[in-house]
Amino acid sequence: MTLTIALSKGRIFEETVPLLAAAGIVPAEAPESSRKLIIGTNRPDVQLVIVRASDVPTYVQYGAADLGIAGRDVLIEHGGVGLYQPLDLNIAKCRMMVAVPEGFDYEDAVRHGARLKVATKYPQIAREHFAEKGVHVDIIKLYGSMELAPLVGLADAIVDLVSTGGTLKANKLTAVEHLLDISSRLIVNQAALKLKYPTIQPVLDAFAGAVPA
C-alpha cells in the first residue's frame, strides 16, 4: 500500500527534507532539478507528488495524496474541509501583513471610514480581517506581484506574506498591520489515516519528534 505525500517546490520542500529524513524517507531527486511531478523515495512504499502550494489541501482532501504540507494561509483560504491537521511543523515561517505605499496614512484612512481597495492573494483572510475592524474594503484578487498594485493605482493597500520585508522596501511599501503568524502544517486525509494507519502513524510520530523548536 503506497503512501503519497503532497509537497510544493521551494522553501516548504527544502525545510521538509530534514523531517522526511527523520521518518526514514529520502527523495530520489530534487523537484527543482527534475521535471517529474511524481518523485520516488528510498522507500518503495512512499512517493512524493509535487503540486502548487495552493493545491496541496485539495489533493489531500480528495485522497489523491494521503499526507501533505501546507501553509496556514493556504489552509485558511481552502477551509480545511475533510482534513486532519495534527502538527504545526514550525517551518516556512512568515507573517501576513497589511502594507501600503510610503507616505500613505493608513491609520487616518481607517479612522475616517475610507473605503479601501485591497489587493491580495488571500481574499478570505483579508475580508475577515477588515470586517472585524469595521473597515469597508473592495478586495481585488491577484495571483502574484502584489507589490505592483499600489504602485500603479490598482489598490490602496495589499495583504500579503512578509518574510524579511526586503521586497516591500524595494518597492517603497511599508507594513502597517500584522494579521497572522504563518507556518506550515502537516495535513492528513481522514480516510487514509484509518486505512493506512500502520504506515502513516510512524511518519506522524517521526515528524513530531523532529519539529524545530
MDAnalysis code that builds the backbone (N, CA, C; Angstrom):
import MDAnalysis as mda
import numpy as np

u = mda.Universe.empty(639, n_residues=213, atom_resindex=np.repeat(np.arange(213), 3), trajectory=True)
u.add_TopologyAttr("name", ["N", "CA", "C"] * 213)
u.add_TopologyAttr("resid", np.arange(1, 214))
u.add_TopologyAttr("resname", ["MET", "THR", "LEU", "THR", "ILE", "ALA", "LEU", "SER", "LYS", "GLY", "ARG", "ILE", "PHE", "GLU", "GLU", "THR", "VAL", "PRO", "LEU", "LEU", "ALA", "ALA", "ALA", "GLY", "ILE", "VAL", "PRO", "ALA", "GLU", "ALA", "PRO", "GLU", "SER", "SER", "ARG", "LYS", "LEU", "ILE", "ILE", "GLY", "THR", "ASN", "ARG", "PRO", "ASP", "VAL", "GLN", "LEU", "VAL", "ILE", "VAL", "ARG", "ALA", "SER", "ASP", "VAL", "PRO", "THR", "TYR", "VAL", "GLN", "TYR", "GLY", "ALA", "ALA", "ASP", "LEU", "GLY", "ILE", "ALA", "GLY", "ARG", "ASP", "VAL", "LEU", "ILE", "GLU", "HIS", "GLY", "GLY", "VAL", "GLY", "LEU", "TYR", "GLN", "PRO", "LEU", "ASP", "LEU", "ASN", "ILE", "ALA", "LYS", "CYS", "ARG", "MET", "MET", "VAL", "ALA", "VAL", "PRO", "GLU", "GLY", "PHE", "ASP", "TYR", "GLU", "ASP", "ALA", "VAL", "ARG", "HIS", "GLY", "ALA", "ARG", "LEU", "LYS", "VAL", "ALA", "THR", "LYS", "TYR", "PRO", "GLN", "ILE", "ALA", "ARG", "GLU", "HIS", "PHE", "ALA", "GLU", "LYS", "GLY", "VAL", "HIS", "VAL", "ASP", "ILE", "ILE", "LYS", "LEU", "TYR", "GLY", "SER", "MET", "GLU", "LEU", "ALA", "PRO", "LEU", "VAL", "GLY", "LEU", "ALA", "ASP", "ALA", "ILE", "VAL", "ASP", "LEU", "VAL", "SER", "THR", "GLY", "GLY", "THR", "LEU", "LYS", "ALA", "ASN", "LYS", "LEU", "THR", "ALA", "VAL", "GLU", "HIS", "LEU", "LEU", "ASP", "ILE", "SER", "SER", "ARG", "LEU", "ILE", "VAL", "ASN", "GLN", "ALA", "ALA", "LEU", "LYS", "LEU", "LYS", "TYR", "PRO", "THR", "ILE", "GLN", "PRO", "VAL", "LEU", "ASP", "ALA", "PHE", "ALA", "GLY", "ALA", "VAL", "PRO", "ALA"])
u.atoms.positions = np.array([
    [0.852, -1.195, 0.000],
    [0.000, 0.000, 0.000],
    [0.892, 1.251, 0.000],
    [0.847, 2.010, -1.085],
    [1.747, 3.165, -1.239],
    [1.241, 4.382, -0.466],
    [2.164, 5.057, 0.194],
    [1.861, 6.302, 0.899],
    [2.279, 7.462, 0.002],
    [1.343, 8.375, -0.266],
    [1.622, 9.509, -1.149],
    [1.606, 10.804, -0.340],
    [2.673, 11.583, -0.473],
    [2.814, 12.847, 0.263],
    [2.856, 13.994, -0.742],
    [1.955, 14.964, -0.584],
    [1.906, 16.122, -1.480],
    [2.759, 17.258, -0.924],
    [3.657, 17.765, -1.763],
    [4.545, 18.863, -1.373],
    [4.604, 19.887, -2.493],
    [4.980, 21.110, -2.136],
    [5.208, 22.139, -3.151],
    [6.705, 22.442, -3.224],
    [7.130, 22.938, -4.374],
    [8.542, 23.289, -4.562],
    [8.937, 24.467, -3.679],
    [10.240, 24.694, -3.591],
    [10.724, 25.891, -2.915],
    [10.975, 25.699, -1.427],
    [10.691, 26.756, -0.684],
    [11.061, 26.798, 0.733],
    [10.438, 25.663, 1.538],
    [9.153, 25.377, 1.299],
    [8.495, 24.324, 2.076],
    [9.170, 22.978, 1.822],
    [9.476, 22.684, 0.564],
    [10.130, 21.403, 0.265],
    [11.489, 21.329, 0.959],
    [12.271, 22.388, 0.831],
    [13.620, 22.401, 1.415],
    [13.575, 22.191, 2.932],
    [12.618, 22.843, 3.589],
    [12.560, 22.744, 5.051],
    [11.869, 21.456, 5.508],
    [11.235, 20.738, 4.552],
    [10.608, 19.455, 4.877],
    [11.603, 18.302, 4.794],
    [12.665, 18.457, 4.010],
    [13.627, 17.368, 3.796],
    [14.155, 16.783, 5.117],
    [14.567, 17.616, 6.107],
    [15.038, 17.030, 7.369],
    [13.940, 16.257, 8.118],
    [12.680, 16.700, 7.989],
    [11.575, 15.993, 8.640],
    [11.346, 14.647, 7.976],
    [11.418, 14.624, 6.633],
    [11.300, 13.363, 5.908],
    [12.423, 12.413, 6.323],
    [13.641, 12.966, 6.435],
    [14.793, 12.141, 6.822],
    [14.582, 11.506, 8.192],
    [13.954, 12.269, 9.099],
    [13.681, 11.744, 10.447],
    [12.728, 10.558, 10.388],
    [11.893, 10.528, 9.341],
    [10.951, 9.418, 9.156],
    [11.548, 8.337, 8.246],
    [12.842, 8.473, 7.919],
    [13.499, 7.485, 7.075],
    [13.123, 7.578, 5.617],
    [12.718, 8.791, 5.178],
    [12.291, 8.986, 3.785],
    [13.258, 9.956, 3.097],
    [13.871, 9.503, 2.014],
    [14.810, 10.346, 1.266],
    [14.332, 10.443, -0.187],
    [14.018, 11.668, -0.676],
    [13.581, 11.810, -2.078],
    [14.649, 11.308, -3.039],
    [14.214, 10.655, -4.111],
    [15.154, 10.125, -5.099],
    [15.812, 11.239, -5.913],
    [15.125, 12.389, -6.026],
    [15.680, 13.535, -6.742],
    [15.032, 14.820, -6.239],
    [15.673, 15.937, -6.532],
    [15.154, 17.238, -6.082],
    [14.163, 17.773, -7.105],
    [12.998, 18.264, -6.655],
    [11.998, 18.766, -7.613],
    [12.470, 19.972, -8.408],
    [13.402, 20.756, -7.856],
    [13.892, 21.945, -8.554],
    [14.679, 21.564, -9.818],
    [15.320, 20.389, -9.770],
    [16.145, 19.987, -10.914],
    [15.495, 18.887, -11.753],
    [14.285, 18.466, -11.352],
    [13.589, 17.404, -12.088],
    [12.290, 17.943, -12.670],
    [11.899, 17.397, -13.812],
    [10.615, 17.777, -14.410],
    [9.494, 16.839, -13.956],
    [9.858, 15.805, -13.205],
    [8.865, 14.837, -12.760],
    [7.937, 15.440, -11.712],
    [6.666, 15.084, -11.782],
    [5.682, 15.541, -10.807],
    [5.420, 14.482, -9.741],
    [5.830, 13.240, -10.023],
    [5.788, 12.176, -9.016],
    [7.220, 11.709, -8.816],
    [7.706, 11.855, -7.580],
    [9.099, 11.547, -7.266],
    [9.146, 10.368, -6.296],
    [9.949, 9.388, -6.651],
    [10.117, 8.242, -5.766],
    [11.010, 8.579, -4.581],
    [11.095, 7.655, -3.657],
    [11.967, 7.828, -2.489],
    [12.766, 6.539, -2.282],
    [13.605, 6.534, -1.254],
    [14.365, 5.332, -0.918],
    [13.460, 4.202, -0.423],
    [12.201, 4.547, -0.109],
    [11.248, 3.524, 0.340],
    [10.270, 3.205, -0.788],
    [10.138, 1.948, -1.170],
    [9.245, 1.594, -2.278],
    [7.775, 1.876, -1.986],
    [7.445, 2.041, -0.696],
    [6.039, 2.276, -0.321],
    [5.708, 3.746, -0.103],
    [6.647, 4.653, -0.429],
    [6.408, 6.097, -0.235],
    [6.784, 6.856, -1.507],
    [5.868, 7.707, -1.987],
    [6.170, 8.575, -3.126],
    [5.735, 10.002, -2.807],
    [6.356, 10.954, -3.484],
    [6.029, 12.368, -3.310],
    [5.368, 12.873, -4.586],
    [4.320, 13.689, -4.454],
    [3.745, 14.368, -5.618],
    [3.995, 15.856, -5.450],
    [4.461, 16.487, -6.512],
    [4.838, 17.896, -6.468],
    [3.721, 18.719, -7.105],
    [3.079, 19.570, -6.315],
    [1.941, 20.363, -6.790],
    [2.109, 21.817, -6.349],
    [1.285, 22.682, -6.888],
    [1.286, 24.083, -6.439],
    [0.916, 24.132, -4.955],
    [1.504, 25.071, -4.226],
    [1.240, 25.176, -2.788],
    [-0.255, 25.280, -2.493],
    [-0.972, 26.059, -3.313],
    [-2.400, 26.276, -3.073],
    [-3.243, 25.037, -3.368],
    [-2.655, 24.049, -4.073],
    [-3.398, 22.834, -4.424],
    [-3.187, 21.693, -3.430],
    [-2.206, 21.807, -2.550],
    [-1.898, 20.704, -1.626],
    [-3.131, 20.262, -0.828],
    [-3.895, 21.185, -0.191],
    [-5.060, 20.732, 0.581],
    [-6.102, 19.999, -0.264],
    [-6.249, 20.406, -1.531],
    [-7.237, 19.762, -2.413],
    [-6.826, 18.332, -2.725],
    [-5.544, 18.103, -3.019],
    [-5.061, 16.749, -3.289],
    [-5.273, 15.844, -2.075],
    [-5.029, 16.390, -0.881],
    [-5.190, 15.584, 0.335],
    [-6.675, 15.390, 0.654],
    [-7.464, 16.435, 0.496],
    [-8.905, 16.351, 0.785],
    [-9.568, 15.237, -0.024],
    [-9.224, 15.140, -1.304],
    [-9.879, 14.181, -2.190],
    [-9.161, 12.831, -2.270],
    [-8.112, 12.670, -1.463],
    [-7.461, 11.364, -1.380],
    [-6.449, 11.067, -2.456],
    [-6.117, 12.054, -3.305],
    [-5.062, 11.848, -4.304],
    [-3.700, 11.796, -3.613],
    [-3.628, 12.362, -2.414],
    [-2.451, 12.245, -1.549],
    [-2.949, 11.904, -0.147],
    [-2.152, 11.128, 0.579],
    [-2.539, 10.746, 1.943],
    [-2.142, 11.814, 2.947],
    [-0.977, 12.397, 2.725],
    [-0.444, 13.454, 3.593],
    [-0.050, 14.635, 2.724],
    [0.100, 15.791, 3.354],
    [0.597, 16.959, 2.646],
    [1.146, 17.957, 3.644],
    [1.870, 18.915, 3.127],
    [2.376, 20.001, 3.968],
    [1.969, 21.305, 3.315],
    [1.231, 22.124, 4.072],
    [0.682, 23.368, 3.526],
    [0.765, 24.475, 4.565],
    [0.938, 25.694, 4.079],
    [0.984, 26.852, 4.955],
    [-0.373, 27.136, 5.589],
    [-0.336, 27.734, 6.759],
    [-1.579, 28.102, 7.442],
    [-2.434, 29.018, 6.572],
    [-1.792, 29.890, 5.795],
    [-2.504, 30.810, 4.906],
    [-3.318, 30.035, 3.869],
    [-2.695, 29.024, 3.267],
    [-3.365, 28.206, 2.251],
    [-4.526, 27.427, 2.868],
    [-4.323, 26.914, 4.077],
    [-5.367, 26.128, 4.740],
    [-6.575, 26.976, 5.112],
    [-6.333, 28.215, 5.547],
    [-7.457, 29.105, 5.874],
    [-8.262, 29.409, 4.615],
    [-7.563, 29.711, 3.528],
    [-8.261, 30.018, 2.272],
    [-9.024, 28.793, 1.752],
    [-8.443, 27.621, 1.926],
    [-9.081, 26.386, 1.461],
    [-10.299, 26.024, 2.309],
    [-10.204, 26.313, 3.609],
    [-11.303, 25.979, 4.518],
    [-11.028, 24.738, 5.351],
    [-10.037, 23.930, 4.938],
    [-9.644, 22.763, 5.730],
    [-10.660, 21.635, 5.768],
    [-11.602, 21.603, 4.817],
    [-12.662, 20.589, 4.822],
    [-12.060, 19.194, 4.640],
    [-12.457, 18.257, 5.497],
    [-12.044, 16.862, 5.353],
    [-10.594, 16.596, 5.677],
    [-9.927, 17.555, 6.331],
    [-8.505, 17.399, 6.619],
    [-8.259, 17.303, 8.123],
    [-7.351, 16.415, 8.496],
    [-6.873, 16.314, 9.871],
    [-5.555, 17.076, 9.908],
    [-5.391, 17.983, 10.862],
    [-4.182, 18.812, 10.948],
    [-3.479, 18.543, 12.277],
    [-2.723, 17.447, 12.362],
    [-2.159, 17.048, 13.653],
    [-0.951, 17.841, 14.120],
    [-0.251, 18.510, 13.194],
    [1.027, 19.114, 13.584],
    [1.288, 20.460, 12.927],
    [1.686, 21.434, 13.752],
    [2.299, 22.648, 13.227],
    [3.786, 22.334, 13.131],
    [4.323, 22.318, 11.928],
    [5.704, 21.892, 11.711],
    [6.732, 22.978, 12.004],
    [6.253, 24.196, 12.247],
    [7.166, 25.291, 12.608],
    [8.196, 25.585, 11.517],
    [7.821, 25.355, 10.265],
    [8.733, 25.650, 9.150],
    [8.080, 26.670, 8.220],
    [8.906, 27.251, 7.328],
    [8.438, 28.252, 6.356],
    [7.667, 29.370, 7.064],
    [8.254, 29.874, 8.126],
    [7.575, 30.900, 8.925],
    [7.612, 32.269, 8.250],
    [6.520, 32.986, 8.369],
    [6.438, 34.362, 7.893],
    [5.228, 35.018, 8.538],
    [4.920, 36.239, 8.133],
    [3.789, 36.960, 8.726],
    [2.852, 37.453, 7.626],
    [1.564, 37.432, 7.904],
    [0.577, 38.013, 6.999],
    [0.382, 39.461, 7.440],
    [0.639, 40.402, 6.517],
    [0.637, 41.818, 6.883],
    [-0.205, 42.646, 5.904],
    [-0.656, 43.797, 6.404],
    [-1.185, 44.847, 5.522],
    [-0.017, 45.779, 5.212],
    [0.171, 46.107, 3.952],
    [1.224, 47.043, 3.569],
    [0.647, 48.118, 2.653],
    [1.195, 49.325, 2.779],
    [0.727, 50.475, 1.993],
    [1.940, 51.234, 1.456],
    [1.735, 52.089, 0.446],
    [2.851, 52.902, -0.047],
    [3.380, 53.827, 1.052],
    [4.690, 54.075, 1.022],
    [5.287, 55.017, 1.973],
    [4.579, 56.362, 1.857],
    [4.215, 56.941, 2.997],
    [3.536, 58.238, 2.979],
    [2.025, 58.137, 3.043],
    [1.466, 56.950, 2.813],
    [0.007, 56.778, 2.905],
    [-0.376, 56.633, 4.375],
    [-1.269, 57.503, 4.861],
    [-1.659, 57.472, 6.282],
    [-2.782, 56.458, 6.480],
    [-2.386, 55.218, 6.697],
    [-3.338, 54.113, 6.830],
    [-4.254, 54.307, 8.039],
    [-3.673, 54.662, 9.166],
    [-4.469, 54.843, 10.389],
    [-5.525, 55.924, 10.198],
    [-5.153, 57.001, 9.548],
    [-6.099, 58.097, 9.321],
    [-7.228, 57.653, 8.379],
    [-6.871, 56.910, 7.342],
    [-7.875, 56.424, 6.387],
    [-8.880, 55.507, 7.082],
    [-8.366, 54.622, 7.960],
    [-9.240, 53.705, 8.707],
    [-10.123, 54.486, 9.671],
    [-9.507, 55.452, 10.358],
    [-10.229, 56.235, 11.380],
    [-11.378, 57.025, 10.759],
    [-11.176, 57.501, 9.549],
    [-12.201, 58.324, 8.903],
    [-13.139, 57.510, 8.000],
    [-13.053, 56.188, 8.095],
    [-14.014, 55.338, 7.383],
    [-13.844, 55.292, 5.885],
    [-12.619, 55.522, 5.424],
    [-12.387, 55.471, 3.975],
    [-12.627, 54.051, 3.454],
    [-13.118, 53.964, 2.239],
    [-13.283, 52.648, 1.599],
    [-11.997, 52.345, 0.846],
    [-11.334, 51.291, 1.261],
    [-10.023, 50.981, 0.712],
    [-10.091, 49.892, -0.348],
    [-9.260, 50.038, -1.372],
    [-9.081, 48.963, -2.353],
    [-7.871, 48.150, -1.905],
    [-8.091, 46.844, -1.688],
    [-7.038, 45.986, -1.138],
    [-6.756, 44.839, -2.111],
    [-5.516, 44.753, -2.566],
    [-5.107, 43.664, -3.455],
    [-4.497, 42.535, -2.630],
    [-4.869, 41.306, -2.954],
    [-4.352, 40.171, -2.190],
    [-4.566, 38.862, -2.919],
    [-3.759, 37.889, -2.542],
    [-3.946, 36.514, -2.996],
    [-4.805, 35.752, -1.983],
    [-5.124, 36.432, -0.881],
    [-5.817, 35.785, 0.250],
    [-7.114, 36.520, 0.587],
    [-8.122, 36.468, -0.310],
    [-9.346, 37.251, -0.098],
    [-10.116, 36.881, 1.167],
    [-10.125, 35.593, 1.528],
    [-10.847, 35.161, 2.721],
    [-10.246, 35.780, 3.977],
    [-8.927, 35.686, 4.106],
    [-8.236, 36.234, 5.274],
    [-8.412, 37.746, 5.325],
    [-8.234, 38.416, 4.180],
    [-8.343, 39.875, 4.135],
    [-9.760, 40.326, 4.471],
    [-10.753, 39.671, 3.877],
    [-12.151, 40.062, 4.100],
    [-12.527, 39.937, 5.573],
    [-12.129, 38.826, 6.201],
    [-12.453, 38.612, 7.618],
    [-11.755, 39.640, 8.500],
    [-10.508, 39.940, 8.186],
    [-9.749, 40.902, 8.994],
    [-10.402, 42.280, 8.978],
    [-10.710, 42.767, 7.788],
    [-11.279, 44.113, 7.692],
    [-12.713, 44.164, 8.202],
    [-13.448, 43.061, 8.063],
    [-14.811, 43.016, 8.604],
    [-14.785, 43.139, 10.122],
    [-13.819, 42.470, 10.755],
    [-13.689, 42.550, 12.214],
    [-13.341, 43.965, 12.670],
    [-12.607, 44.696, 11.838],
    [-12.237, 46.076, 12.175],
    [-13.330, 47.077, 11.799],
    [-14.333, 46.601, 11.041],
    [-15.388, 47.503, 10.584],
    [-14.933, 48.427, 9.473],
    [-13.920, 47.973, 8.719],
    [-13.384, 48.781, 7.623],
    [-13.999, 48.293, 6.305],
    [-14.503, 49.232, 5.516],
    [-15.090, 48.879, 4.220],
    [-13.983, 48.746, 3.179],
    [-13.945, 47.593, 2.515],
    [-12.898, 47.359, 1.517],
    [-13.480, 46.742, 0.248],
    [-12.812, 47.007, -0.840],
    [-13.050, 46.286, -2.093],
    [-11.844, 45.378, -2.287],
    [-12.077, 44.071, -2.285],
    [-10.988, 43.113, -2.417],
    [-10.713, 42.848, -3.891],
    [-9.450, 42.988, -4.275],
    [-9.019, 42.708, -5.645],
    [-8.098, 41.498, -5.591],
    [-8.528, 40.376, -6.168],
    [-7.708, 39.166, -6.103],
    [-6.653, 39.169, -7.193],
    [-5.403, 39.001, -6.768],
    [-4.280, 38.857, -7.689],
    [-3.562, 37.552, -7.377],
    [-2.768, 37.078, -8.325],
    [-2.060, 35.816, -8.127],
    [-0.550, 36.002, -7.952],
    [-0.068, 37.217, -8.121],
    [1.367, 37.448, -7.957],
    [1.699, 38.917, -8.094],
    [2.965, 39.259, -7.799],
    [3.461, 40.643, -7.872],
    [2.516, 41.611, -7.161],
    [2.155, 41.257, -5.942],
    [1.212, 42.053, -5.159],
    [1.692, 43.496, -4.982],
    [3.022, 43.653, -4.836],
    [3.580, 44.973, -4.545],
    [3.343, 45.976, -5.671],
    [3.083, 45.463, -6.869],
    [2.872, 46.347, -8.015],
    [1.536, 47.091, -7.923],
    [0.541, 46.460, -7.303],
    [-0.826, 47.011, -7.310],
    [-0.914, 48.453, -6.787],
    [-0.317, 48.781, -5.626],
    [-0.398, 50.173, -5.168],
    [0.433, 51.133, -6.032],
    [1.497, 50.612, -6.630],
    [2.397, 51.473, -7.409],
    [1.737, 51.993, -8.678],
    [0.784, 51.231, -9.221],
    [0.130, 51.642, -10.467],
    [-1.310, 52.104, -10.227],
    [-1.676, 52.263, -8.953],
    [-3.001, 52.801, -8.632],
    [-4.124, 51.784, -8.632],
    [-3.794, 50.494, -8.719],
    [-4.840, 49.458, -8.691],
    [-5.429, 49.303, -7.288],
    [-4.601, 49.514, -6.263],
    [-5.056, 49.312, -4.884],
    [-4.425, 50.337, -3.961],
    [-5.097, 50.561, -2.815],
    [-4.537, 51.447, -1.778],
    [-3.592, 50.682, -0.869],
    [-3.863, 49.386, -0.717],
    [-3.098, 48.557, 0.214],
    [-3.041, 47.130, -0.314],
    [-2.128, 46.346, 0.253],
    [-2.072, 44.924, -0.069],
    [-2.107, 44.119, 1.228],
    [-2.585, 42.894, 1.140],
    [-2.452, 41.929, 2.233],
    [-1.633, 40.788, 1.666],
    [-0.447, 40.544, 2.258],
    [0.445, 39.553, 1.683],
    [1.368, 38.991, 2.754],
    [2.065, 37.913, 2.389],
    [3.050, 37.316, 3.289],
    [4.325, 38.143, 3.262],
    [4.886, 38.348, 4.436],
    [6.139, 39.093, 4.562],
    [7.132, 38.228, 5.323],
    [8.307, 38.056, 4.749],
    [9.344, 37.287, 5.426],
    [10.396, 38.241, 5.984],
    [11.217, 38.819, 5.117],
    [12.235, 39.766, 5.584],
    [11.791, 41.220, 5.428],
    [10.823, 41.456, 4.538],
    [10.390, 42.829, 4.269],
    [11.187, 43.497, 3.170],
    [12.160, 42.766, 2.604],
    [13.022, 43.348, 1.575],
    [12.274, 43.749, 0.305],
    [11.315, 42.924, -0.107],
    [10.559, 43.237, -1.334],
    [9.689, 44.463, -1.129],
    [9.088, 44.592, 0.058],
    [8.284, 45.786, 0.361],
    [9.156, 47.031, 0.265],
    [10.300, 46.971, 0.921],
    [11.195, 48.136, 0.958],
    [11.662, 48.528, -0.441],
    [11.978, 47.503, -1.261],
    [12.452, 47.772, -2.618],
    [11.392, 48.462, -3.463],
    [10.124, 48.256, -3.107],
    [9.021, 48.852, -3.864],
    [8.337, 49.991, -3.115],
    [9.043, 50.525, -2.109],
    [8.598, 51.694, -1.336],
    [7.225, 51.477, -0.679],
    [7.080, 50.272, -0.106],
    [5.883, 49.956, 0.666],
    [6.279, 49.740, 2.120],
    [5.320, 49.970, 3.009],
    [5.557, 49.815, 4.444],
    [4.495, 48.909, 5.050],
    [4.933, 47.942, 5.860],
    [3.989, 47.074, 6.575],
    [3.391, 47.877, 7.728],
    [2.067, 47.924, 7.807],
    [1.414, 48.775, 8.810],
    [0.531, 47.990, 9.790],
    [0.276, 46.709, 9.472],
    [-0.595, 45.944, 10.375],
    [-0.316, 44.455, 10.241],
    [-0.229, 43.785, 11.397],
    [0.035, 42.343, 11.446],
    [-1.293, 41.604, 11.582],
    [-1.536, 40.643, 10.678],
    [-2.780, 39.863, 10.735],
    [-2.567, 38.519, 11.417],
    [-1.596, 37.750, 10.907],
    [-1.401, 36.377, 11.384],
    [0.070, 35.995, 11.314],
    [0.485, 35.117, 12.219],
    [1.764, 34.432, 12.059],
    [1.491, 33.166, 11.255],
    [2.319, 32.928, 10.250],
    [2.112, 31.793, 9.351],
    [3.259, 30.803, 9.491],
    [2.918, 29.520, 9.522],
    [3.903, 28.449, 9.416],
    [3.214, 27.309, 8.672],
    [3.966, 26.268, 8.368],
    [3.388, 25.163, 7.602],
    [2.907, 24.042, 8.517],
    [1.810, 23.404, 8.118],
    [1.178, 22.338, 8.898],
    [1.227, 21.030, 8.131],
    [1.299, 19.935, 8.892],
    [1.116, 18.617, 8.305],
    [-0.377, 18.343, 8.231],
    [-0.850, 17.929, 7.073],
    [-2.272, 17.623, 6.922],
    [-2.431, 16.179, 6.454],
    [-3.513, 15.538, 6.881],
    [-3.724, 14.124, 6.613],
    [-5.153, 13.914, 6.117],
    [-5.310, 13.083, 5.101],
    [-6.634, 12.680, 4.654],
    [-7.243, 11.772, 5.730],
    [-8.438, 12.097, 6.180],
    [-9.031, 11.393, 7.317],
    [-9.293, 9.920, 7.019],
    [-9.724, 9.606, 5.806],
    [-9.960, 8.202, 5.443],
    [-8.640, 7.435, 5.388],
    [-7.607, 8.065, 4.840],
    [-6.299, 7.410, 4.734],
    [-5.731, 7.106, 6.115],
    [-5.982, 7.991, 7.075],
    [-5.463, 7.777, 8.427],
    [-5.999, 6.470, 9.015],
    [-7.245, 6.146, 8.678],
    [-7.840, 4.886, 9.168],
    [-7.341, 3.700, 8.346],
    [-7.342, 3.845, 7.031],
    [-6.992, 2.721, 6.159],
    [-5.498, 2.390, 6.174],
    [-4.672, 3.420, 6.330],
    [-3.211, 3.217, 6.266],
    [-2.532, 3.561, 7.591],
    [-3.258, 3.407, 8.672],
    [-2.747, 3.799, 9.997],
    [-1.360, 3.233, 10.304],
    [-1.101, 1.929, 10.053],
    [0.222, 1.381, 10.406],
    [1.378, 2.053, 9.662],
    [1.091, 2.586, 8.463],
    [2.134, 3.265, 7.683],
    [2.219, 4.745, 8.044],
    [1.052, 5.376, 8.249],
    [1.016, 6.820, 8.487],
    [1.479, 7.193, 9.900],
    [1.044, 6.463, 10.905],
    [1.329, 6.876, 12.281],
    [2.829, 6.992, 12.595],
    [3.672, 6.047, 12.129],
    [5.114, 6.219, 12.378],
    [5.685, 7.493, 11.741],
    [5.135, 7.878, 10.581],
    [5.575, 9.117, 9.932],
    [5.171, 10.320, 10.784],
    [3.935, 10.316, 11.283],
    [3.470, 11.408, 12.158],
    [4.346, 11.509, 13.397],
    [4.660, 10.351, 14.001],
    [5.483, 10.333, 15.227],
    [6.884, 10.868, 14.944],
    [7.459, 10.460, 13.806],
    [8.801, 10.917, 13.447],
    [8.822, 12.415, 13.196],
    [7.813, 12.921, 12.481],
    [7.716, 14.363, 12.235],
    [7.590, 15.115, 13.560],
    [6.728, 14.610, 14.444],
    [6.503, 15.286, 15.728],
    [7.814, 15.372, 16.520],
    [8.627, 14.319, 16.446],
    [9.878, 14.309, 17.187],
    [10.954, 15.182, 16.566],
    [10.774, 15.541, 15.288],
    [11.811, 16.303, 14.581],
    [11.436, 17.757, 14.329],
    [10.253, 18.163, 14.788],
    [9.793, 19.547, 14.547],
    [10.760, 20.531, 15.214],
    [11.209, 21.559, 14.465],
    [12.090, 22.568, 15.060],
    [11.400, 23.279, 16.224],
    [12.178, 23.593, 17.248],
    [11.609, 24.294, 18.415],
    [11.219, 25.697, 18.016],
])
